[in-house]
Amino acid sequence: MEGIEMNPRICNGKPAVAGTRIPVTVILDQLAEGDSIHDIVRKYPELTAKQVAAALPYCHRTLGG
């Protein structure tokens, strides 16, 4: 999926935001804690809002939605 990659050399092959070492689970944890996309981008300035938002459709497709 665009914006998310799985590379065995990054995050032990877990899904991560493309071009970073930030796992999708970190994004989901932040959202579950009530952070907005804007909050996450402030915490992780190497991310864009588009990259953060890419985590949601990735999870939806992965879970069979």
N, C-alpha and C positions, 0 to 999 in steps of 0.2 A: 504494500500500500504506500502511496506517495507520502513522504514525510516521516515514515517509520521504517526502520531497517533492523534486520537481525544479522549480526555478524559475530561469529564465534570468538573473535578477538576483542569485542567490545561488550561489556556487561555480561560476559559468559554466554553470549548468544541470545540473551533476553531481548525482547523488542525495546528499541531505544529511539529517541528522536534522531532522525538522520543528521549526520555530521556532528553529533555530540556524544557524550557518554552519560546522558540522562535517560534512565529507563522510563518507559511508559508508566510503570507502576508509581513512580515518584509523582508524575503529573496527576494520576488518578487519586493518589493519596491526598494531594494538595486540594484538588477539587472536592473530595469527600469531606475534607475539614472545613469547607466553606469558602475557600479562596476562589477569587474570580480569575479569569484568564489574565487580566491586567495585573493582579497580585502576583501571579506566577512569573510573569515576564519581569516584574520588578525584582523578584527573588533570584531569578536566573536570567540575567541580562543577555546571555548568549542566545536565548530563545526569542523567537518572534511569536506574536499571537497566533499566526497561521500554523506554526509548528505545534504549539500547545493544543490548538483546536483539532489537529490531525489525530490526536490520541483517542478522541471519542468515536469517530467512525471506525477507526481501527478496532477498537474493543467491541463495538457493535457487530462488526463483521466476524470477528474472531469468535464471539459467543453465539454466532448463528442467528443473529437478529434480522 
